[in-house]
Amino acid sequence: MDVVGVTRLFSTHFLLPALNRRPARFTILNRLHNSSVHCRAFYSSCHARPSMVPPQAMAKRGFSPKEDEVASSADLQFEAPLEIVKYPDPRLRLRNKRIDSFDDNLKKLVDEMFDVMYKTDGIGLSAPQVGVNVQLMVFNPVGVRGEGEEIALINPRISKYSKKLSLFNEGCLSFPAIYGDVQRPESVKIDARDVSGKRFSVSFSDLPARVFLHEFDHLQGVLFFERMTEEVLDSIRAQLQALESKYEVESGVPSPEKIENRGGKRVATGFGK
């Protein structure tokens, strides 16, 4: 998730004291690695040993991997510098295609995503948030270039996640200055590829798990306000409507979605594999 508001998040909720030295905003991992991901020290420190439950045993929301299309070279084209896509831009809801081409263009995209992430004080970022609808995310829980570990995940899938949930005040780069409490599993195990196409599995817990899950939601076309309670959603409803109005003024077309039409609909609590 491009969970923004890291300053507030870290100081009020999370257990990673080293992260407190920088007021980075929890903007879901907006930084990608430009080489193969071999962050063994980070992986081992994040490895979770909770009680796990198969995700298929829980309700799912999002796109089925069986329906994934393969991204073409055109799907992976981009222009630098990248810009953050803001709600309610329809690109945040499009199906994101599976990446099968691991070339220099992909590495450049990862580099550019990290640049945008750091420049916007993020710690995580997904490709659809920069207008590239493919299954790619980047993050660095420390949020500082040259510090921590830069992680690039391609075609990620969730294999397990913890039954234990925690509440955290999240933000998102696609929702400037909007924050709300979201409940998510405290740990998760995933399968993915790195930028060279190598398959690997890794477990995340605490903040890295939350950032991954926020960004993974983006790859499923799910936005963080859909995981909020109605009470929390009501507290940001006016801000969402303001973004919808701004989109209409700047684009000259009606907003593709309106929070006022959402009614009592709630996203499921599970995660697509």
C-alpha positions as a Markdown table, in Angstrom:
| # | Residue | x | y | z |
|---|---|---|---|---|
| 1 | Met | 0.0 | 0.0 | 0.0 |
| 2 | Asp | 1.4 | 3.3 | -0.5 |
| 3 | Val | 0.6 | 3.7 | 3.0 |
| 4 | Val | 1.3 | 7.4 | 3.7 |
| 5 | Gly | 1.5 | 9.0 | 7.0 |
| 6 | Val | 4.4 | 7.0 | 8.2 |
| 7 | Thr | 5.4 | 9.6 | 10.7 |
| 8 | Arg | 2.1 | 9.3 | 12.4 |
| 9 | Leu | 1.9 | 5.6 | 11.8 |
| 10 | Phe | 5.3 | 4.8 | 13.2 |
| 11 | Ser | 5.0 | 7.0 | 16.3 |
| 12 | Thr | 1.5 | 5.7 | 17.2 |
| 13 | His | 1.4 | 2.1 | 16.1 |
| 14 | Phe | 4.5 | 0.3 | 14.9 |
| 15 | Leu | 7.2 | -1.7 | 16.7 |
| 16 | Leu | 10.2 | -0.7 | 14.5 |
| 17 | Pro | 12.1 | 1.9 | 16.5 |
| 18 | Ala | 14.8 | 2.2 | 13.8 |
| 19 | Leu | 12.2 | 3.7 | 11.5 |
| 20 | Asn | 11.3 | 6.5 | 13.8 |
| 21 | Arg | 14.5 | 8.4 | 12.9 |
| 22 | Arg | 12.9 | 9.5 | 9.6 |
| 23 | Pro | 9.5 | 11.0 | 9.1 |
| 24 | Ala | 8.8 | 9.0 | 6.0 |
| 25 | Arg | 5.2 | 8.5 | 5.1 |
| 26 | Phe | 3.7 | 5.0 | 4.9 |
| 27 | Thr | 3.0 | 5.3 | 1.2 |
| 28 | Ile | 3.2 | 1.7 | 0.4 |
| 29 | Leu | 6.5 | 0.8 | -0.6 |
| 30 | Asn | 7.2 | 3.2 | -3.4 |
| 31 | Arg | 10.7 | 2.0 | -4.2 |
| 32 | Leu | 12.0 | -0.8 | -6.3 |
| 33 | His | 15.3 | -2.5 | -6.6 |
| 34 | Asn | 17.2 | -2.3 | -9.9 |
| 35 | Ser | 18.8 | -5.7 | -9.6 |
| 36 | Ser | 17.9 | -9.2 | -8.4 |
| 37 | Val | 16.4 | -9.2 | -5.0 |
| 38 | His | 18.6 | -11.1 | -2.6 |
| 39 | Cys | 17.7 | -9.4 | 0.7 |
| 40 | Arg | 18.4 | -12.4 | 2.9 |
| 41 | Ala | 19.1 | -10.4 | 6.0 |
| 42 | Phe | 15.8 | -8.5 | 5.7 |
| 43 | Tyr | 13.9 | -11.7 | 4.8 |
| 44 | Ser | 15.2 | -13.6 | 7.8 |
| 45 | Ser | 14.4 | -10.7 | 10.1 |
| 46 | Cys | 10.9 | -10.5 | 8.8 |
| 47 | His | 10.3 | -14.2 | 8.7 |
| 48 | Ala | 7.0 | -14.9 | 10.6 |
| 49 | Arg | 6.1 | -17.9 | 12.6 |
| 50 | Pro | 2.5 | -17.2 | 13.5 |
| 51 | Ser | -0.5 | -19.5 | 13.3 |
| 52 | Met | -1.3 | -19.5 | 9.6 |
| 53 | Val | -4.5 | -20.2 | 7.7 |
| 54 | Pro | -4.7 | -21.0 | 4.0 |
| 55 | Pro | -6.1 | -18.0 | 2.2 |
| 56 | Gln | -8.5 | -20.1 | 0.2 |
| 57 | Ala | -10.3 | -20.8 | 3.6 |
| 58 | Met | -11.2 | -17.1 | 3.7 |
| 59 | Ala | -13.2 | -14.8 | 1.5 |
| 60 | Lys | -11.3 | -13.4 | -1.5 |
| 61 | Arg | -11.6 | -10.1 | -3.3 |
| 62 | Gly | -9.8 | -9.2 | -6.5 |
| 63 | Phe | -8.8 | -10.8 | -9.7 |
| 64 | Ser | -8.2 | -14.5 | -10.1 |
| 65 | Pro | -4.7 | -15.5 | -11.2 |
| 66 | Lys | -6.2 | -18.0 | -13.6 |
| 67 | Glu | -7.5 | -15.0 | -15.6 |
| 68 | Asp | -4.2 | -13.1 | -15.7 |
| 69 | Glu | -3.1 | -11.9 | -19.1 |
| 70 | Val | 0.5 | -11.6 | -20.0 |
| 71 | Ala | 1.8 | -8.1 | -20.3 |
| 72 | Ser | 3.1 | -7.1 | -23.8 |
| 73 | Ser | 6.1 | -4.8 | -24.4 |
| 74 | Ala | 3.6 | -2.0 | -25.0 |
| 75 | Asp | 2.0 | -2.6 | -21.5 |
| 76 | Leu | 5.4 | -2.0 | -19.9 |
| 77 | Gln | 6.2 | 1.2 | -21.7 |
| 78 | Phe | 6.5 | 4.3 | -19.6 |
| 79 | Glu | 7.8 | 7.8 | -19.7 |
| 80 | Ala | 10.1 | 9.3 | -17.1 |
| 81 | Pro | 9.6 | 11.0 | -14.7 |
| 82 | Leu | 6.7 | 8.9 | -13.5 |
| 83 | Glu | 3.8 | 10.5 | -11.7 |
| 84 | Ile | 1.5 | 9.2 | -9.0 |
| 85 | Val | -2.0 | 8.3 | -10.2 |
| 86 | Lys | -4.6 | 9.8 | -7.9 |
| 87 | Tyr | -8.0 | 8.5 | -7.0 |
| 88 | Pro | -10.5 | 8.1 | -8.7 |
| 89 | Asp | -8.4 | 7.6 | -11.9 |
| 90 | Pro | -9.7 | 4.4 | -13.6 |
| 91 | Arg | -6.2 | 3.0 | -13.9 |
| 92 | Leu | -6.3 | 2.2 | -10.2 |
| 93 | Arg | -9.1 | -0.3 | -11.0 |
| 94 | Leu | -7.8 | -2.0 | -14.2 |
| 95 | Arg | -6.7 | -5.6 | -14.3 |
| 96 | Asn | -2.9 | -5.8 | -13.9 |
| 97 | Lys | -1.1 | -8.1 | -16.3 |
| 98 | Arg | 1.4 | -10.8 | -15.4 |
| 99 | Ile | 5.0 | -10.0 | -16.3 |
| 100 | Asp | 6.9 | -12.6 | -18.4 |
| 101 | Ser | 9.6 | -10.4 | -19.8 |
| 102 | Phe | 12.6 | -9.7 | -17.5 |
| 103 | Asp | 14.7 | -7.2 | -19.4 |
| 104 | Asp | 16.5 | -3.9 | -19.0 |
| 105 | Asn | 13.2 | -2.0 | -19.6 |
| 106 | Leu | 11.7 | -3.7 | -16.5 |
| 107 | Lys | 14.8 | -2.8 | -14.4 |
| 108 | Lys | 14.5 | 0.8 | -15.5 |
| 109 | Leu | 10.8 | 0.8 | -14.5 |
| 110 | Val | 11.8 | -0.5 | -11.1 |
| 111 | Asp | 14.4 | 2.2 | -10.8 |
| 112 | Glu | 11.9 | 4.9 | -11.8 |
| 113 | Met | 9.4 | 3.6 | -9.3 |
| 114 | Phe | 11.9 | 3.8 | -6.5 |
| 115 | Asp | 12.7 | 7.3 | -7.5 |
| 116 | Val | 9.1 | 8.4 | -7.3 |
| 117 | Met | 8.7 | 6.6 | -4.0 |
| 118 | Tyr | 11.6 | 8.3 | -2.3 |
| 119 | Lys | 10.7 | 11.7 | -3.8 |
| 120 | Thr | 7.2 | 11.4 | -2.3 |
| 121 | Asp | 8.4 | 10.2 | 1.1 |
| 122 | Gly | 6.9 | 6.7 | 0.5 |
| 123 | Ile | 8.0 | 3.3 | 1.6 |
| 124 | Gly | 6.1 | 1.3 | -1.0 |
| 125 | Leu | 4.6 | 1.7 | -4.4 |
| 126 | Ser | 2.7 | -0.5 | -6.9 |
| 127 | Ala | 2.9 | -0.2 | -10.7 |
| 128 | Pro | -0.7 | 0.8 | -11.3 |
| 129 | Gln | -0.1 | 3.8 | -9.1 |
| 130 | Val | 2.2 | 5.2 | -11.7 |
| 131 | Gly | -0.1 | 4.2 | -14.6 |
| 132 | Val | 1.5 | 0.9 | -15.6 |
| 133 | Asn | -1.0 | -1.9 | -15.2 |
| 134 | Val | 1.3 | -4.8 | -14.4 |
| 135 | Gln | 1.9 | -7.0 | -11.4 |
| 136 | Leu | 4.9 | -5.2 | -9.9 |
| 137 | Met | 5.5 | -3.5 | -6.6 |
| 138 | Val | 8.6 | -2.0 | -4.8 |
| 139 | Phe | 9.3 | -1.1 | -1.2 |
| 140 | Asn | 11.8 | -0.2 | 1.4 |
| 141 | Pro | 10.4 | -0.1 | 5.0 |
| 142 | Val | 13.1 | 2.4 | 6.1 |
| 143 | Gly | 12.1 | 4.8 | 3.3 |
| 144 | Val | 15.6 | 6.2 | 2.8 |
| 145 | Arg | 17.8 | 5.7 | -0.3 |
| 146 | Gly | 20.9 | 3.8 | 0.7 |
| 147 | Glu | 19.4 | 2.5 | 4.0 |
| 148 | Gly | 17.4 | -0.6 | 4.7 |
| 149 | Glu | 16.6 | -3.1 | 1.9 |
| 150 | Glu | 15.0 | -2.3 | -1.4 |
| 151 | Ile | 12.6 | -5.0 | -2.4 |
| 152 | Ala | 11.1 | -5.6 | -5.9 |
| 153 | Leu | 8.3 | -8.1 | -6.2 |
| 154 | Ile | 6.9 | -9.3 | -9.5 |
| 155 | Asn | 3.8 | -11.4 | -10.0 |
| 156 | Pro | 3.4 | -11.9 | -6.2 |
| 157 | Arg | 1.0 | -14.5 | -4.8 |
| 158 | Ile | 0.0 | -15.0 | -1.2 |
| 159 | Ser | 0.4 | -18.6 | 0.1 |
| 160 | Lys | -0.3 | -18.0 | 3.8 |
| 161 | Tyr | -1.2 | -15.2 | 6.2 |
| 162 | Ser | -1.7 | -15.0 | 9.9 |
| 163 | Lys | -5.1 | -15.2 | 11.7 |
| 164 | Lys | -3.9 | -12.5 | 14.0 |
| 165 | Leu | -4.9 | -9.0 | 12.8 |
| 166 | Ser | -3.7 | -5.6 | 13.8 |
| 167 | Leu | -5.1 | -2.1 | 13.3 |
| 168 | Phe | -2.9 | 0.6 | 11.7 |
| 169 | Asn | -3.5 | 4.1 | 10.5 |
| 170 | Glu | -2.7 | 3.9 | 6.8 |
| 171 | Gly | -2.3 | 6.5 | 4.1 |
| 172 | Cys | -1.7 | 6.1 | 0.4 |
| 173 | Leu | 0.2 | 8.1 | -2.3 |
| 174 | Ser | -2.9 | 7.9 | -4.5 |
| 175 | Phe | -5.0 | 9.6 | -1.7 |
| 176 | Pro | -2.9 | 12.7 | -0.7 |
| 177 | Ala | -3.3 | 13.6 | 3.0 |
| 178 | Ile | -6.0 | 11.0 | 3.7 |
| 179 | Tyr | -5.6 | 8.6 | 6.5 |
| 180 | Gly | -7.7 | 5.9 | 8.1 |
| 181 | Asp | -7.4 | 2.8 | 10.3 |
| 182 | Val | -7.2 | -0.5 | 8.4 |
| 183 | Gln | -7.1 | -4.0 | 9.9 |
| 184 | Arg | -4.7 | -6.5 | 8.2 |
| 185 | Pro | -3.0 | -9.8 | 9.0 |
| 186 | Glu | 0.2 | -9.3 | 11.0 |
| 187 | Ser | 2.3 | -11.6 | 8.8 |
| 188 | Val | 2.2 | -13.1 | 5.3 |
| 189 | Lys | 4.1 | -15.6 | 3.3 |
| 190 | Ile | 4.4 | -15.0 | -0.5 |
| 191 | Asp | 5.8 | -16.4 | -3.7 |
| 192 | Ala | 7.1 | -14.0 | -6.3 |
| 193 | Arg | 9.8 | -13.3 | -8.9 |
| 194 | Asp | 12.6 | -10.8 | -8.8 |
| 195 | Val | 13.6 | -8.4 | -11.6 |
| 196 | Ser | 15.7 | -11.2 | -13.2 |
| 197 | Gly | 12.8 | -13.6 | -13.2 |
| 198 | Lys | 14.0 | -15.8 | -10.4 |
| 199 | Arg | 11.3 | -17.4 | -8.3 |
| 200 | Phe | 11.5 | -17.1 | -4.5 |
| 201 | Ser | 9.4 | -17.3 | -1.4 |
| 202 | Val | 9.6 | -15.0 | 1.6 |
| 203 | Ser | 7.7 | -14.2 | 4.8 |
| 204 | Phe | 7.0 | -10.7 | 6.1 |
| 205 | Ser | 5.7 | -9.5 | 9.4 |
| 206 | Asp | 4.8 | -6.3 | 11.1 |
| 207 | Leu | 5.3 | -3.2 | 8.9 |
| 208 | Pro | 6.8 | -5.0 | 5.9 |
| 209 | Ala | 3.7 | -7.3 | 5.9 |
| 210 | Arg | 1.3 | -4.4 | 6.0 |
| 211 | Val | 3.1 | -2.5 | 3.3 |
| 212 | Phe | 3.1 | -5.6 | 1.1 |
| 213 | Leu | -0.6 | -6.3 | 1.7 |
| 214 | His | -1.5 | -2.6 | 0.9 |
| 215 | Glu | 0.4 | -2.8 | -2.3 |
| 216 | Phe | -0.9 | -6.2 | -3.1 |
| 217 | Asp | -4.4 | -4.8 | -2.8 |
| 218 | His | -3.5 | -2.3 | -5.5 |
| 219 | Leu | -2.5 | -5.1 | -7.8 |
| 220 | Gln | -6.0 | -6.6 | -7.3 |
| 221 | Gly | -7.7 | -3.3 | -8.0 |
| 222 | Val | -8.6 | -2.9 | -4.3 |
| 223 | Leu | -8.1 | 0.5 | -2.6 |
| 224 | Phe | -7.4 | 1.0 | 1.1 |
| 225 | Phe | -10.7 | 2.7 | 2.0 |
| 226 | Glu | -12.5 | -0.4 | 1.0 |
| 227 | Arg | -11.0 | -2.2 | 4.0 |
| 228 | Met | -12.1 | 0.5 | 6.5 |
| 229 | Thr | -15.1 | 0.2 | 8.7 |
| 230 | Glu | -18.1 | 2.4 | 7.8 |
| 231 | Glu | -17.3 | 4.6 | 10.7 |
| 232 | Val | -13.7 | 5.2 | 9.6 |
| 233 | Leu | -14.9 | 5.7 | 6.0 |
| 234 | Asp | -17.4 | 8.3 | 7.1 |
| 235 | Ser | -14.5 | 10.3 | 8.6 |
| 236 | Ile | -12.8 | 10.6 | 5.2 |
| 237 | Arg | -15.8 | 10.6 | 2.9 |
| 238 | Ala | -15.7 | 14.4 | 2.3 |
| 239 | Gln | -12.0 | 14.2 | 1.3 |
| 240 | Leu | -12.8 | 11.4 | -1.1 |
| 241 | Gln | -15.5 | 13.4 | -2.7 |
| 242 | Ala | -13.1 | 16.4 | -3.0 |
| 243 | Leu | -10.7 | 14.1 | -5.0 |
| 244 | Glu | -13.6 | 13.0 | -7.2 |
| 245 | Ser | -14.5 | 16.7 | -7.9 |
| 246 | Lys | -10.9 | 17.6 | -8.6 |
| 247 | Tyr | -10.7 | 14.7 | -11.1 |
| 248 | Glu | -13.8 | 15.9 | -12.9 |
| 249 | Val | -12.4 | 19.5 | -13.2 |
| 250 | Glu | -9.0 | 18.4 | -14.4 |
| 251 | Ser | -10.1 | 15.7 | -16.8 |
| 252 | Gly | -13.4 | 17.2 | -18.0 |
| 253 | Val | -15.2 | 13.9 | -17.6 |
| 254 | Pro | -17.4 | 12.5 | -14.9 |
| 255 | Ser | -15.7 | 10.6 | -12.1 |
| 256 | Pro | -15.6 | 6.9 | -12.9 |
| 257 | Glu | -16.7 | 6.1 | -9.3 |
| 258 | Lys | -18.3 | 8.0 | -6.5 |
| 259 | Ile | -18.0 | 7.2 | -2.8 |
| 260 | Glu | -21.6 | 8.4 | -2.3 |
| 261 | Asn | -22.8 | 5.4 | -4.5 |
| 262 | Arg | -20.9 | 2.9 | -2.4 |
| 263 | Gly | -23.6 | 2.6 | 0.1 |
| 264 | Gly | -23.0 | -0.1 | 2.7 |
| 265 | Lys | -20.8 | -2.3 | 0.4 |
| 266 | Arg | -17.7 | -3.7 | 2.1 |
| 267 | Val | -14.8 | -5.5 | 0.6 |
| 268 | Ala | -14.2 | -9.1 | 1.8 |
| 269 | Thr | -11.6 | -9.6 | 4.5 |
| 270 | Gly | -9.5 | -12.2 | 2.5 |
| 271 | Phe | -6.8 | -11.8 | -0.1 |
| 272 | Gly | -6.5 | -13.3 | -3.6 |
| 273 | Lys | -3.7 | -15.8 | -4.0 |
